[in-house]
Amino acid sequence: MRTTYYLSGLVMVGLLSSGCSGDSGEASDNALSGAAKDAAGPVRTDSHATPATAPVGAVAAGETVTGAGKGSSDISEGDSPALAEPGTAPLPGPGAEIPASAVSPTPVTATPAGVSPGASPATPLAPPAGAAADDAVAPAPPSDPAPTATTPTVTPEPQSGLLTAGTWDDNRNFDRFTSFKKGFVDQQMPGLLDFAQKDYQAANTLFKDLGDAKQTLDVALLIDTTGSMGDEIGYLQTEIDSIASRIEKSYPDAKQRWALVVYRDVGDEYVSQSYDFDSDLETFRAVLDGQEASGGGDFPESPDVGLAAMNHLDWRTSDSTARLAFWVADAPYHNEKADDMSDAVRGAQDKGVHVYPVASSGIDDFTELAMRSTAQLTGGRYLFLTNDSGVGGDHKEPSIPCYFVTRLDGAILRMIDIEMTAEYREPDADAIIRTGGDPKDGACKLESGEAVFVF
């Protein structure tokens, strides 16, 4: 794999140190529907688990707290500015010819009052000049063919105090995703999601091309808050104001709203807690700031419960609303919960919510499959943290041959930008820390002759 580095001025912000937590699955084309069974996977201890403390603003499961912040449905106002990032161009779509130059369960809501961030002139979404920060073994099925390399891989200098991430779109690279998934299906691994190949194909038909530009924006954070997730929680708490203000500058008419769902596992202080959509950033920040990492103890957690709760949020239903959920986690569901997880993914499809997993330190191949499958089936993209930050535990190198590494906040903003404008965009050159493969003209061409699209 040829590796290229672009180092820009990065400001270090100290955060927490990290551990890990995660286990399981998806279903065969014609077998393994809900049969996924025990095989619980290796047991690990969350080395950073802390005594459980109730989050600020949390409400006991089964209770509903209402406030003035919930928005109404079917809101559609204002034109999306469809801004183009300086020095960037739309990427070729799936099927486009690669240029010869390419070488490479009960929702709980809490909505107090606060103050919204101020608006300012529209500018493209981009990360700020400063930032903040971010283990498991499972049977290893055949993974994607490794990217070809013409030069040795070089490890970059850590970018201390930051979280860094790559991005990937399996609907733009559907054949490669199918090959990756097939390795698990052929082994008849337990815990696979209950979807047949025709279900994945139908999702690809729906999402391989971008739809229309959007005018309003709903964003939910779905966060694993077990003991190993301190870095990621701290990073989001630090960066949420900056992310929201940049959205406001670029899309002042988007009426952006934020919601939060946090989850742990059965036996912890709570399994999931939800805080419904609010357009008041100060309110949302107070709820987010009240979260901390605690609990866990084994590898798998309960994202199936968290995702199901996310589906019960008060999402706006207008076709002009972009609906995104960033699922930040380092562990899969329990094998025996594969059917519940499958139902939760279908619920997100029904709501039109595009799920963007953010794979954190310590995930295994099976967790990668679960996250990539969820993204592919719902029209989201797969984000994965990298070791370039020098923060936290080891981050798995994904089974992906072509990607850009940027700061995580920049990656999140770029995903929102693409959803709002319905235009593919590469990151600005000065935002790229390094690349996986050698992306040129929107793609990498491998030695095998296969062309894959970068995201």
QUINOR-V416951 format. One record per helix or strand of 3 or more residues. SS is the DSSP state (hx for helix, st for strand). FROM is the first residue (numbers start at 1). TO is the last residue. Records with the same first field share a line. If there is no record, write none. Layout:
SS = FROM-TO / FROM-TO
This chain:
st = 164-168 / 216-224 / 257-263 / 272-278 / 321-329 / 354-359 / 382-385 / 403-407 / 434-436 / 443-445 / 451-453
hx = 174-186 / 197-207 / 227-250 / 281-289 / 303-311 / 335-351 / 365-378 / 387-389 / 408-421 / 429-431
